[in-house]
Amino acid sequence: MQRILSAVKISVVCLLLFLLQDTPCLAWTVSPVRFEVKAQRGKEYTLTFSVLNESQLYQKRFEIQTDDWIIDKNNNFLRKAFSKEANNKYSATSWIKVTPQQFVVPPGETKSIRFTVFIPSDLTSDGEYSTGIFVGEKNIEKPPKGEKIVHIKQDTFIGVIVYVRVGAEKPEVILKDLKINAKPVSKGLNQVTILPTFESHGNVHSRARIKVKLEPVSSLVVKETKSKIIETNNSAKDLKNIKVESAEPQPEAKSEIKEFNAGELVVLRESEVTFPIDIPEALSALSEWKFTVNADFGEDGPALIGTKKYKVPYIEMPTQKKKQ
């Protein structure tokens, strides 16, 4: 559904980029962290975000970088500064000017940061352009008076994502594929992952809330016993020490239907993304399920629903080599 925006639309979605693992909880925040600007060619727009130092003891030093970013086919957020493959065909990075680019925020205080977006008058293609304003904390904090300890902080960035929409907007997303994978976690149990792939043919990004429903089709119990030949995909296979007892679904099986929220999907302009969804609990080998994935795009377009039946395979656990 095409949306006409007369003002800047702001909603909060935090994108934290951690350059090192085991980063401690941040004692500073940025708000808002997403801007959507409905713009016209040749015009200039000035906007503001805030950086809050939540520490009551330490001043914090910050620097700002503007950079391209993408969401790749595997649903990874990539910054061009750290990933050369993060090539944004519709970049707005050169349109952005931020002041100041380096600043200090005293304990418990807030600093307002202004940035200006200038839209080229000769822009040929309608649709959405994007960039990122990345606020980074300097990695050394001076200790307060009376302390001799220098606090070393790991480098972190919070990304302020800026979308600029020019001219006609055409959101269009399809559910291109729906795959399901499994891997063993213990004898007779598998971790199942659903892999829906979405593709955008539109000229703006689309956002959806993802919900998943599991319905049992048949239930099977796997127990240890003597070797037995069973049929698997029309071919006989000898599964050692496995016995399969199958049962038709019982009326009360409806109570086994499981539903859960799987998070938020973002599909960028003219892109493709696979959104991996891990089922929260392991499923029994050789049980059969009906999986339904519902992507609700709200105002961005109609909901996309994919359904697939899947028989959880029996996968032997890899044997561990004995240490010599």
Backbone bond lengths (Angstrom), bond angles and torsions (degrees), N, CA, C in turn:
res aa  C-N    CA-C-N  psi(-1)  N-CA   C-N-CA  omega(-1)  CA-C   N-CA-C  phi
1 M - - - 1.459 - - 1.519 109.03 -
2 Q 1.306 116.46 128.48 1.465 120.27 -177.58 1.516 109.59 -76.33
3 R 1.311 116.95 134.60 1.460 121.23 -178.71 1.519 110.05 -114.70
4 I 1.324 116.25 133.61 1.456 121.61 175.24 1.514 107.47 -99.87
5 L 1.298 117.14 120.01 1.467 121.65 -177.45 1.520 108.54 -109.73
6 S 1.322 117.03 123.18 1.457 120.83 177.95 1.511 112.38 -95.58
7 A 1.310 116.72 -8.80 1.468 120.93 -178.88 1.503 108.81 -145.40
8 V 1.286 115.01 176.14 1.460 120.60 178.12 1.512 108.58 -71.33
9 K 1.312 117.57 130.45 1.454 122.23 177.02 1.514 107.93 -101.51
10 I 1.301 114.75 129.34 1.456 119.58 -176.21 1.510 109.36 -124.72
11 S 1.297 117.25 129.82 1.455 121.50 169.47 1.506 107.84 -142.68
12 V 1.302 115.73 159.95 1.464 119.94 -168.61 1.506 110.89 -104.86
13 V 1.320 115.85 115.64 1.457 122.35 171.19 1.513 106.20 -137.58
14 C 1.304 117.98 115.85 1.467 121.71 -172.10 1.514 110.49 -87.64
15 L 1.333 116.18 130.08 1.457 121.51 175.73 1.521 107.42 -117.90
16 L 1.321 116.79 103.70 1.460 121.39 179.76 1.513 108.48 -99.50
17 L 1.322 116.44 127.39 1.455 121.13 178.14 1.511 107.91 -108.85
18 F 1.328 116.56 114.70 1.455 120.41 -178.67 1.525 109.09 -103.28
19 L 1.338 116.29 120.64 1.450 120.61 -179.80 1.512 111.61 -83.03
20 L 1.330 117.04 -21.53 1.454 121.81 177.13 1.513 108.16 -128.97
21 Q 1.322 116.91 151.79 1.448 121.20 -179.44 1.523 110.18 -78.06
22 D 1.357 114.70 167.56 1.455 122.46 177.13 1.527 111.90 57.17
23 T 1.350 116.43 40.18 1.449 120.47 178.94 1.518 109.90 -71.48
24 P 1.347 119.21 131.94 1.444 120.44 179.51 1.519 111.08 -68.83
25 C 1.325 115.65 165.60 1.458 120.91 179.75 1.525 109.76 -59.81
26 L 1.354 117.30 132.27 1.453 120.73 -178.95 1.514 110.41 -69.41
27 A 1.335 115.98 141.70 1.459 121.40 175.40 1.521 109.56 -105.66
28 W 1.334 116.29 31.27 1.458 121.61 176.34 1.519 109.17 -153.21
29 T 1.313 116.48 152.92 1.459 121.08 -176.75 1.524 109.88 -136.80
30 V 1.334 114.51 160.61 1.459 122.30 176.04 1.522 107.94 -126.22
31 S 1.328 116.73 138.17 1.461 120.11 -179.29 1.534 110.34 -151.14
32 P 1.342 117.00 135.44 1.461 128.13 -9.58 1.524 110.08 -78.12
33 V 1.324 117.01 169.92 1.461 119.98 -178.58 1.531 112.19 -114.07
34 R 1.319 116.63 10.03 1.463 119.20 171.88 1.522 109.76 -147.37
35 F 1.330 115.49 134.10 1.455 122.43 174.34 1.525 108.59 -123.20
36 E 1.327 116.20 140.32 1.459 121.97 170.50 1.522 106.74 -125.10
37 V 1.318 115.92 119.07 1.459 121.61 -174.05 1.524 109.46 -114.67
38 K 1.331 116.46 122.50 1.456 121.86 171.14 1.518 106.79 -87.92
39 A 1.329 116.90 111.82 1.460 120.61 -167.67 1.526 112.07 -123.30
40 Q 1.326 114.22 167.25 1.459 122.22 176.05 1.523 109.52 -122.91
41 R 1.308 116.27 148.77 1.458 121.67 -179.98 1.531 110.90 -59.34
42 G 1.343 114.44 138.92 1.454 120.26 175.88 1.516 115.29 79.63
43 K 1.330 118.10 3.27 1.463 120.14 -178.22 1.524 111.50 -108.73
44 E 1.345 114.22 165.45 1.459 122.01 -175.54 1.527 109.61 -123.09
45 Y 1.345 116.20 139.94 1.462 121.29 -177.41 1.523 108.55 -131.54
46 T 1.336 116.27 131.51 1.460 121.53 179.02 1.521 109.67 -113.40
47 L 1.331 116.19 130.21 1.460 122.39 -176.62 1.521 109.50 -133.95
48 T 1.335 116.07 168.21 1.460 120.97 -174.83 1.518 110.96 -138.77
49 F 1.340 116.44 139.11 1.463 121.23 167.64 1.523 108.40 -128.25
50 S 1.328 116.73 166.11 1.463 121.70 -174.32 1.517 111.36 -120.04
51 V 1.328 115.80 144.62 1.463 122.83 174.28 1.528 107.65 -116.67
52 L 1.327 116.91 119.01 1.460 122.77 -178.23 1.521 110.36 -106.33
53 N 1.325 116.68 126.24 1.463 122.23 173.13 1.527 107.77 -90.86
54 E 1.332 116.95 107.16 1.459 120.98 -177.01 1.525 112.83 -82.51
55 S 1.318 117.03 -10.81 1.462 120.01 177.63 1.530 109.73 -69.53
56 Q 1.321 115.96 135.96 1.461 120.72 176.81 1.530 111.94 -94.75
57 L 1.331 117.13 -0.50 1.462 121.36 -176.87 1.520 113.83 -115.62
58 Y 1.332 116.52 -36.61 1.458 119.43 -168.19 1.524 111.67 -115.60
59 Q 1.320 116.16 139.63 1.454 119.74 165.33 1.521 108.10 -75.98
60 K 1.309 116.83 155.39 1.459 120.70 -179.29 1.523 109.54 -127.88
61 R 1.332 114.19 140.88 1.459 121.22 179.11 1.527 108.78 -106.64
62 F 1.317 115.25 136.55 1.460 120.51 -176.61 1.524 110.79 -129.93
63 E 1.328 114.15 156.39 1.459 121.00 170.03 1.518 107.91 -136.18
64 I 1.325 115.87 155.38 1.461 121.41 -176.62 1.521 109.78 -120.65
65 Q 1.331 115.07 136.13 1.461 122.32 175.57 1.524 108.36 -126.61
66 T 1.320 117.52 138.78 1.462 121.32 170.32 1.523 107.64 -101.76
67 D 1.326 116.32 140.55 1.465 118.80 -172.26 1.523 110.28 -160.22
68 D 1.336 114.93 154.58 1.463 120.78 172.45 1.520 110.17 -76.40
69 W 1.324 115.75 157.20 1.460 121.89 176.32 1.523 108.02 -153.65
70 I 1.319 115.31 159.37 1.466 121.32 175.22 1.526 109.02 -143.67
71 I 1.315 116.37 167.43 1.463 122.96 164.83 1.521 105.53 -111.50
72 D 1.336 117.43 116.73 1.465 119.81 -173.17 1.527 111.53 -80.23
73 K 1.332 116.41 -178.41 1.463 121.65 -175.45 1.522 112.96 -63.34
74 N 1.336 116.85 -21.49 1.463 120.95 179.77 1.521 112.59 -98.58
75 N 1.337 116.91 16.41 1.465 123.46 176.63 1.525 112.81 69.01
76 N 1.337 116.74 29.90 1.461 121.23 176.15 1.525 110.10 -98.42
77 F 1.329 116.33 134.33 1.463 121.58 174.73 1.525 108.24 -83.13
78 L 1.335 117.19 120.64 1.463 121.71 -175.85 1.523 110.32 -122.89
79 R 1.335 115.69 132.34 1.457 122.61 173.86 1.511 109.26 -98.08
80 K 1.322 116.94 138.97 1.463 120.12 -177.80 1.528 111.90 -62.05
81 A 1.332 117.66 -32.39 1.465 120.84 -179.21 1.519 111.95 -61.06
82 F 1.329 117.15 -26.69 1.461 121.54 -177.00 1.525 113.07 -115.00
83 S 1.324 117.87 -11.58 1.469 121.77 -178.37 1.529 108.61 -138.95
84 K 1.324 116.10 109.90 1.457 120.13 -177.12 1.525 112.32 -62.51
85 E 1.348 116.66 -25.92 1.458 119.34 -178.03 1.525 112.84 -76.72
86 A 1.334 117.70 -3.83 1.468 121.21 -179.68 1.524 109.97 -79.43
87 N 1.315 115.98 72.32 1.462 121.88 -177.48 1.525 109.65 -99.49
88 N 1.322 116.65 112.38 1.462 122.06 -178.93 1.524 109.50 -96.95
89 K 1.317 115.29 108.10 1.463 121.27 -178.94 1.524 111.60 -64.05
90 Y 1.335 115.92 -28.31 1.460 120.96 -177.78 1.530 109.66 -115.37
91 S 1.320 115.49 59.78 1.460 122.05 -176.21 1.529 111.82 -81.46
92 A 1.343 115.11 139.18 1.462 121.65 173.38 1.525 111.00 -112.36
93 T 1.330 117.23 12.86 1.467 120.62 -174.74 1.526 112.26 -60.22
94 S 1.324 117.37 -39.19 1.472 120.12 -178.80 1.527 112.31 -72.24
95 W 1.329 117.64 -9.65 1.462 121.29 -179.87 1.537 112.34 -88.66
96 I 1.333 117.53 -7.94 1.464 122.16 -168.94 1.528 111.43 -103.07
97 K 1.327 115.74 135.74 1.465 122.02 170.96 1.523 108.05 -130.32
98 V 1.354 116.41 126.53 1.461 121.86 -176.07 1.522 109.62 -115.99
99 T 1.335 116.99 135.80 1.470 121.43 174.86 1.523 110.01 -136.89
100 P 1.346 118.57 135.27 1.465 126.54 -10.83 1.523 110.83 -79.51
101 Q 1.323 117.13 165.85 1.455 121.13 178.46 1.520 112.37 -95.85
102 Q 1.317 117.49 -18.31 1.464 122.45 173.08 1.523 108.09 -134.58
103 F 1.330 116.34 138.44 1.462 118.94 -176.36 1.523 110.02 -162.45
104 V 1.336 115.36 164.77 1.459 123.54 178.60 1.522 108.36 -119.91
105 V 1.341 116.38 137.56 1.462 121.29 175.96 1.525 108.49 -117.12
106 P 1.331 118.69 117.97 1.465 121.21 178.83 1.530 111.66 -64.82
107 P 1.339 117.43 164.68 1.474 120.92 -179.36 1.532 112.11 -55.50
108 G 1.338 115.68 131.00 1.453 121.48 175.06 1.510 115.83 72.87
109 E 1.331 118.37 7.67 1.460 120.57 -176.50 1.529 111.94 -109.67
110 T 1.346 114.48 168.77 1.463 122.31 -177.93 1.525 109.80 -122.28
111 K 1.325 115.84 139.79 1.461 122.00 177.33 1.525 109.29 -117.66
112 S 1.338 116.63 128.06 1.464 121.26 177.30 1.525 109.65 -90.16
113 I 1.325 115.78 131.44 1.464 122.31 -178.40 1.529 108.64 -116.37
114 R 1.316 116.41 126.01 1.462 121.29 179.28 1.523 109.92 -98.34
115 F 1.315 115.36 144.29 1.464 119.39 170.75 1.520 109.06 -139.71
116 T 1.318 114.41 149.29 1.461 121.21 -177.53 1.519 109.61 -117.84
117 V 1.332 115.88 136.83 1.462 122.67 176.73 1.525 107.78 -113.06
118 F 1.326 116.41 120.04 1.465 120.76 176.97 1.521 109.09 -109.20
119 I 1.331 117.31 123.12 1.467 122.30 -177.25 1.528 109.25 -93.31
120 P 1.338 118.49 121.76 1.472 120.41 178.79 1.530 111.30 -58.66
121 S 1.303 116.34 140.04 1.468 120.40 -179.70 1.521 112.03 -76.09
122 D 1.343 116.93 -20.45 1.465 120.44 -177.19 1.529 112.51 -99.60
123 L 1.328 117.55 19.28 1.462 121.42 179.74 1.525 109.52 -63.46
124 T 1.329 117.63 124.45 1.468 120.63 -172.71 1.524 113.78 -91.30
125 S 1.323 118.02 -31.33 1.463 121.02 -172.67 1.523 111.30 -104.62
126 D 1.342 116.42 130.42 1.462 121.24 173.71 1.524 110.02 -72.64
127 G 1.323 115.37 166.55 1.459 119.91 174.97 1.515 112.44 117.46
128 E 1.319 114.39 -157.56 1.460 121.46 -170.84 1.528 112.23 -105.37
129 Y 1.335 114.82 137.48 1.459 123.34 174.26 1.529 107.44 -122.96
130 S 1.326 116.94 152.71 1.466 118.07 -173.31 1.520 111.90 -144.23
131 T 1.332 114.32 159.47 1.456 122.16 175.07 1.520 108.51 -157.16
132 G 1.329 115.58 175.16 1.458 120.76 177.34 1.516 110.71 -130.62
133 I 1.340 115.91 137.42 1.464 121.96 171.76 1.522 105.78 -107.71
134 F 1.332 117.18 112.22 1.461 121.18 -171.45 1.524 110.05 -105.33
135 V 1.326 114.95 116.37 1.462 122.22 -179.48 1.520 107.83 -93.24
136 G 1.332 116.69 119.62 1.458 121.04 -177.35 1.513 111.70 -119.57
137 E 1.333 115.74 139.19 1.460 120.91 177.54 1.522 109.93 -87.82
138 K 1.327 116.32 134.47 1.459 120.19 172.31 1.521 108.40 -63.24
139 N 1.319 117.14 147.57 1.463 119.63 -166.89 1.523 115.80 -90.00
140 I 1.333 118.90 8.97 1.465 119.69 177.59 1.527 109.11 -129.19
141 E 1.326 116.55 129.36 1.454 122.13 175.99 1.525 109.42 -108.13
142 K 1.323 116.35 131.76 1.454 119.39 175.54 1.527 109.10 -74.87
143 P 1.346 117.51 134.71 1.461 119.14 -180.00 1.522 110.99 -71.08
144 P 1.342 117.64 150.61 1.459 119.69 175.57 1.522 110.56 -66.47
145 K 1.313 116.44 165.20 1.462 120.77 -179.28 1.524 110.30 -57.77
146 G 1.317 115.68 137.41 1.459 120.02 179.42 1.507 113.42 96.39
147 E 1.362 117.21 -14.11 1.460 121.04 178.14 1.520 109.25 -108.63
148 K 1.329 115.62 145.87 1.457 120.72 179.39 1.524 112.17 -109.66
149 I 1.333 116.05 -3.92 1.465 119.82 -176.72 1.525 109.60 -83.36
150 V 1.324 116.19 128.93 1.460 121.49 173.72 1.520 107.92 -93.72
151 H 1.316 117.40 123.29 1.457 122.18 -177.16 1.531 109.30 -88.95
152 I 1.311 116.59 117.81 1.464 122.04 179.22 1.525 108.69 -94.40
153 K 1.318 116.68 124.81 1.461 121.63 179.97 1.523 109.77 -105.95
154 Q 1.318 116.00 142.68 1.460 119.43 173.44 1.526 108.70 -74.98
155 D 1.335 116.31 146.68 1.457 120.45 -177.50 1.520 110.26 -69.46
156 T 1.316 116.23 126.40 1.457 121.28 177.85 1.519 109.00 -135.48
157 F 1.328 115.23 154.55 1.457 121.02 175.77 1.524 109.06 -131.83
158 I 1.310 115.89 144.81 1.458 121.65 166.74 1.523 106.56 -113.33
159 G 1.331 115.94 127.68 1.454 120.55 -177.45 1.515 112.13 -93.17
160 V 1.323 116.33 126.35 1.464 122.49 169.71 1.527 106.14 -95.31
161 I 1.322 116.06 110.89 1.466 121.08 -174.06 1.524 109.62 -90.75
162 V 1.335 116.02 130.11 1.459 121.70 -177.76 1.527 109.27 -119.33
163 Y 1.334 115.71 120.42 1.464 122.18 172.81 1.531 107.68 -107.85
164 V 1.326 116.69 133.21 1.462 121.82 177.44 1.524 107.84 -121.32
165 R 1.332 116.38 122.11 1.466 121.06 -178.70 1.523 109.90 -109.81
166 V 1.322 114.95 126.96 1.460 121.64 -177.17 1.524 108.87 -125.06
167 G 1.334 116.71 128.48 1.458 120.42 176.63 1.518 113.29 74.54
168 A 1.340 115.63 -152.05 1.466 121.61 -175.19 1.525 111.44 -69.93
169 E 1.342 116.13 138.18 1.464 122.40 179.37 1.528 109.49 -108.71
170 K 1.337 115.83 131.09 1.466 120.67 -177.65 1.526 110.20 -133.48
171 P 1.349 117.88 84.93 1.466 119.36 174.82 1.526 110.50 -74.40
172 E 1.323 116.91 133.16 1.474 121.08 178.35 1.526 109.03 -157.64
173 V 1.329 116.35 110.93 1.464 121.97 -179.04 1.521 109.13 -128.01
174 I 1.338 116.60 140.96 1.463 121.59 175.49 1.526 109.38 -122.85
175 L 1.334 115.65 154.85 1.463 121.25 170.21 1.521 106.48 -88.44
176 K 1.322 116.19 104.59 1.461 121.75 -171.81 1.520 112.65 -80.37
177 D 1.336 117.56 -36.28 1.464 120.27 -173.84 1.522 109.28 -157.62
178 L 1.328 116.13 157.51 1.460 122.00 176.50 1.524 108.26 -142.80
179 K 1.325 115.95 107.38 1.458 121.72 -179.83 1.520 110.03 -114.74
180 I 1.334 115.18 159.92 1.463 121.00 178.36 1.519 108.40 -136.42
181 N 1.321 116.43 131.59 1.460 122.64 177.84 1.520 110.26 -121.10
182 A 1.336 115.60 158.45 1.463 120.73 177.89 1.517 109.79 -141.83
183 K 1.322 115.95 148.34 1.461 121.42 173.11 1.526 108.19 -141.54
184 P 1.339 117.35 143.77 1.466 120.21 -175.72 1.524 111.34 -71.97
185 V 1.340 114.85 140.66 1.466 119.90 174.18 1.526 110.86 -115.48
186 S 1.335 116.20 -22.27 1.463 122.60 172.55 1.520 106.38 -163.63
187 K 1.332 116.98 173.89 1.464 119.53 -176.82 1.526 109.78 -62.22
188 G 1.336 115.63 119.90 1.457 120.94 177.45 1.512 115.11 84.62
189 L 1.326 118.91 1.65 1.461 121.83 179.67 1.527 110.24 -128.43
190 N 1.340 115.74 141.82 1.463 121.51 -178.09 1.522 111.40 -129.55
191 Q 1.333 115.00 143.56 1.463 120.76 167.61 1.526 106.99 -86.17
192 V 1.335 116.82 121.12 1.460 122.00 -176.40 1.528 109.22 -106.19
193 T 1.334 115.53 134.65 1.464 122.08 178.90 1.521 109.50 -123.41
194 I 1.329 116.16 127.35 1.462 122.10 176.11 1.526 108.19 -93.44
195 L 1.336 116.45 136.96 1.467 121.17 -175.08 1.530 110.54 -127.46
196 P 1.339 118.18 78.66 1.462 119.40 174.27 1.529 110.41 -77.29
197 T 1.322 116.74 139.81 1.463 121.82 177.95 1.521 109.06 -114.93
198 F 1.333 115.56 126.88 1.459 122.07 -179.65 1.526 109.18 -112.59
199 E 1.329 115.33 145.95 1.466 120.40 -179.16 1.520 109.50 -133.15
200 S 1.336 115.47 132.00 1.459 120.72 179.09 1.521 110.55 -100.30
201 H 1.336 115.15 128.91 1.461 121.44 171.57 1.529 110.06 -109.71
202 G 1.342 115.98 9.13 1.455 120.93 -178.71 1.516 112.24 -93.71
203 N 1.343 115.47 -179.73 1.465 119.99 -178.90 1.530 112.65 -111.15
204 V 1.350 117.12 15.24 1.466 122.28 173.99 1.525 107.98 -137.69
205 H 1.338 116.30 162.54 1.462 119.01 177.41 1.527 109.56 -78.71
206 S 1.319 116.10 157.13 1.463 122.32 177.74 1.519 109.09 -129.58
207 R 1.341 115.77 147.36 1.461 121.90 -178.58 1.520 108.45 -124.70
208 A 1.337 116.14 141.42 1.464 120.18 -179.08 1.519 110.59 -142.32
209 R 1.335 116.34 146.67 1.455 122.44 169.54 1.528 107.39 -91.25
210 I 1.335 116.05 129.80 1.458 121.34 -175.54 1.527 110.29 -102.73
211 K 1.337 115.97 128.65 1.457 122.08 173.75 1.526 109.07 -122.94
212 V 1.325 116.12 147.06 1.465 121.74 -178.89 1.523 109.11 -127.70
213 K 1.339 115.62 138.96 1.471 121.41 175.53 1.521 109.08 -125.59
214 L 1.338 116.88 134.70 1.464 123.36 176.70 1.520 108.33 -115.31
215 E 1.334 115.85 128.34 1.462 121.07 176.94 1.524 108.76 -124.76
216 P 1.346 118.16 127.89 1.467 119.97 179.36 1.525 111.08 -71.16
217 V 1.334 115.97 132.35 1.468 121.54 175.51 1.517 109.80 -97.51
218 S 1.327 117.29 -43.71 1.462 122.67 174.58 1.512 107.73 -150.84
219 S 1.326 115.74 154.64 1.459 119.53 179.80 1.514 108.97 -119.39
220 L 1.323 116.08 140.84 1.456 122.14 179.15 1.515 108.90 -134.43
221 V 1.308 115.92 150.04 1.452 121.12 178.98 1.513 108.65 -117.31
222 V 1.306 117.13 131.21 1.459 122.11 179.70 1.516 108.83 -107.07
223 K 1.342 116.45 122.21 1.458 121.43 179.46 1.522 110.19 -128.88
224 E 1.314 115.77 158.13 1.455 120.55 176.96 1.527 109.77 -78.84
225 T 1.334 116.66 134.50 1.464 121.84 177.13 1.523 107.30 -162.75
226 K 1.331 117.15 -159.24 1.458 120.17 179.66 1.522 110.70 -75.60
227 S 1.332 115.84 167.66 1.462 120.63 179.93 1.514 110.39 -60.00
228 K 1.317 116.00 145.49 1.447 120.41 -179.45 1.528 109.22 -149.44
229 I 1.344 115.76 143.34 1.457 120.57 176.82 1.519 108.01 -90.80
230 I 1.354 118.02 127.14 1.453 120.52 174.87 1.521 108.40 -126.90
231 E 1.325 115.56 161.68 1.456 120.51 179.26 1.530 109.37 -90.90
232 T 1.304 117.23 129.05 1.455 122.06 177.63 1.518 108.34 -134.37
233 N 1.359 115.84 113.43 1.467 120.89 -178.63 1.528 111.39 53.77
234 N 1.351 115.77 47.21 1.462 123.11 176.68 1.518 114.03 65.60
235 S 1.316 118.47 14.20 1.456 120.64 176.58 1.513 109.05 -131.17
236 A 1.339 116.13 141.56 1.463 120.08 -178.05 1.513 110.33 -78.68
237 K 1.329 115.34 140.62 1.458 120.39 179.53 1.519 109.26 -140.43
238 D 1.320 116.06 134.76 1.457 121.53 179.83 1.523 108.70 -89.20
239 L 1.332 116.46 109.09 1.452 120.78 177.36 1.517 108.00 -102.87
240 K 1.313 116.94 107.57 1.448 121.30 -176.88 1.525 110.86 -67.46
241 N 1.324 114.73 137.16 1.455 122.03 175.22 1.521 113.45 59.87
242 I 1.352 116.92 31.11 1.455 119.49 179.67 1.521 109.79 -124.88
243 K 1.320 115.80 134.27 1.451 121.82 173.39 1.519 107.62 -125.62
244 V 1.332 117.46 137.15 1.448 121.29 -178.34 1.511 109.28 -115.33
245 E 1.312 117.06 122.09 1.452 122.28 175.35 1.516 107.61 -113.09
246 S 1.331 117.83 116.12 1.456 120.60 -177.64 1.513 110.04 -101.88
247 A 1.335 115.52 153.20 1.455 120.81 179.22 1.515 108.82 -143.66
248 E 1.327 116.74 142.00 1.449 120.73 176.50 1.528 109.10 -69.72
249 P 1.334 118.61 149.29 1.458 120.30 178.32 1.524 111.22 -59.35
250 Q 1.296 116.67 134.99 1.452 122.62 179.01 1.527 109.70 -89.87
251 P 1.360 118.43 158.56 1.464 120.17 179.40 1.525 112.91 -54.69
252 E 1.332 116.42 -36.64 1.452 119.00 -178.48 1.529 112.52 -74.87
253 A 1.348 117.80 0.25 1.462 120.52 -179.12 1.525 111.88 -63.27
254 K 1.362 117.11 -19.51 1.456 119.63 178.61 1.520 111.61 -59.09
255 S 1.315 116.46 -28.98 1.458 119.86 -179.96 1.525 111.52 -69.21
256 E 1.342 117.39 -13.50 1.454 120.84 -179.59 1.526 112.37 -87.29
257 I 1.329 117.41 -2.76 1.460 119.82 177.57 1.526 109.08 -62.81
258 K 1.321 115.24 131.18 1.465 120.43 -177.44 1.524 109.24 -119.91
259 E 1.324 116.36 137.31 1.459 122.10 176.43 1.520 109.25 -132.62
260 F 1.331 116.66 143.70 1.459 119.91 176.98 1.527 110.42 -155.85
261 N 1.325 115.36 156.78 1.463 122.11 175.29 1.525 108.93 -85.05
262 A 1.326 116.17 133.38 1.467 120.48 -175.31 1.522 113.21 -108.38
263 G 1.342 118.27 5.57 1.458 120.01 176.07 1.516 113.55 108.38
264 E 1.328 115.22 -168.68 1.458 121.85 -176.41 1.525 111.06 -109.03
265 L 1.309 115.07 133.51 1.462 123.10 177.67 1.525 109.36 -100.86
266 V 1.332 116.50 137.81 1.465 122.09 171.92 1.519 107.89 -124.13
267 V 1.336 116.29 121.96 1.464 121.70 176.93 1.522 107.31 -114.52
268 L 1.324 116.21 116.35 1.455 120.10 -177.63 1.526 111.71 -77.64
269 R 1.303 114.96 167.22 1.459 122.23 179.31 1.523 111.31 -53.52
270 E 1.337 116.54 129.82 1.467 123.37 174.80 1.529 111.71 49.65
271 S 1.315 116.61 48.88 1.465 120.25 -177.82 1.522 110.61 -136.23
272 E 1.326 114.57 172.06 1.465 122.16 178.53 1.522 108.41 -130.89
273 V 1.332 116.97 139.59 1.458 120.10 -179.78 1.523 109.92 -146.07
274 T 1.337 115.12 136.60 1.462 121.89 172.82 1.523 108.06 -100.45
275 F 1.332 116.13 127.52 1.462 122.58 -173.27 1.530 108.77 -108.23
276 P 1.346 118.54 95.47 1.471 120.43 -175.90 1.523 111.95 -70.34
277 I 1.332 116.01 135.04 1.463 122.19 -179.70 1.522 108.59 -127.94
278 D 1.312 117.42 112.75 1.465 121.64 176.15 1.523 109.78 -84.97
279 I 1.344 116.30 128.01 1.462 119.97 174.05 1.529 107.88 -66.19
280 P 1.344 118.91 131.25 1.471 120.84 -171.73 1.518 115.38 -60.87
281 E 1.329 118.22 -25.38 1.458 119.86 -179.23 1.523 110.41 -127.91
282 A 1.320 115.80 151.39 1.466 120.37 179.23 1.526 110.02 -66.85
283 L 1.347 116.22 146.00 1.463 122.00 -179.64 1.519 110.08 -111.64
284 S 1.332 115.59 146.85 1.463 121.28 -177.10 1.520 111.08 -67.33
285 A 1.325 116.26 137.68 1.461 121.07 175.34 1.520 110.17 -60.02
286 L 1.338 115.75 139.36 1.460 125.62 177.55 1.525 113.77 73.12
287 S 1.326 118.36 2.32 1.465 119.68 169.37 1.526 108.02 -77.74
288 E 1.327 116.71 153.99 1.458 121.18 -176.58 1.524 109.35 -119.53
289 W 1.342 114.97 135.46 1.451 120.61 -174.99 1.526 110.77 -133.06
290 K 1.322 114.72 154.88 1.461 121.97 170.41 1.531 107.36 -108.57
291 F 1.338 116.00 118.08 1.459 121.60 -179.06 1.530 109.43 -102.92
292 T 1.320 116.66 133.43 1.466 122.23 175.63 1.520 109.25 -124.37
293 V 1.330 116.04 124.05 1.468 122.27 177.56 1.523 108.13 -109.57
294 N 1.339 116.27 125.12 1.464 122.00 -178.86 1.523 108.97 -117.97
295 A 1.331 116.77 116.76 1.468 122.43 177.42 1.523 108.14 -105.88
296 D 1.334 116.48 106.93 1.465 122.31 -177.43 1.529 109.01 -94.99
297 F 1.327 116.80 108.66 1.459 121.98 -177.13 1.525 112.96 -89.81
298 G 1.324 118.26 -0.74 1.457 120.59 178.18 1.516 111.68 57.35
299 E 1.346 116.06 -125.76 1.464 120.90 -179.63 1.524 112.71 -73.07
300 D 1.337 117.01 -13.94 1.465 119.91 -178.01 1.529 113.19 -77.02
301 G 1.336 117.71 -10.23 1.457 119.15 -179.86 1.511 111.75 152.20
302 P 1.328 117.42 177.52 1.465 120.79 -179.35 1.522 111.89 -68.87
303 A 1.332 115.64 155.45 1.464 120.64 176.75 1.525 109.76 -66.51
304 L 1.325 116.25 143.44 1.461 122.26 175.77 1.520 107.98 -109.91
305 I 1.335 116.41 126.45 1.462 121.22 -175.97 1.523 109.45 -124.31
306 G 1.323 115.58 127.12 1.460 121.47 176.75 1.515 110.46 -121.77
307 T 1.332 116.97 139.47 1.464 122.24 -178.46 1.519 109.63 -130.62
308 K 1.343 116.13 139.36 1.456 119.99 179.49 1.520 110.30 -152.31
309 K 1.348 115.80 135.52 1.464 120.66 172.72 1.523 108.91 -88.40
310 Y 1.319 115.42 143.37 1.461 119.44 -174.62 1.517 109.56 -147.65
311 K 1.329 115.20 128.53 1.462 121.34 175.00 1.522 108.09 -98.64
312 V 1.316 115.73 118.14 1.460 120.80 -176.77 1.526 108.96 -65.78
313 P 1.321 119.03 122.81 1.469 120.38 -176.29 1.528 111.73 -75.17
314 Y 1.342 113.98 157.11 1.461 118.05 169.05 1.524 106.81 -90.29
315 I 1.313 116.48 120.44 1.462 122.12 -178.99 1.518 107.65 -122.46
316 E 1.314 115.65 121.53 1.460 118.92 -179.51 1.522 110.47 -68.14
317 M 1.312 115.27 137.80 1.457 120.44 177.19 1.524 109.40 -65.87
318 P 1.330 117.49 137.39 1.470 118.77 178.18 1.521 110.72 -63.61
319 T 1.317 115.14 138.05 1.469 119.51 -179.77 1.518 109.90 -80.07
320 Q 1.302 115.69 137.54 1.454 120.39 179.09 1.519 110.05 -88.12
321 K 1.325 115.04 132.57 1.455 119.67 179.42 1.525 109.84 -72.80
322 K 1.306 114.83 135.19 1.459 119.73 178.63 1.521 110.05 -72.40
323 K 1.315 114.56 138.35 1.459 119.76 177.95 1.517 110.33 -69.88
324 Q 1.310 114.30 135.30 1.467 119.67 179.91 1.524 109.92 -76.47
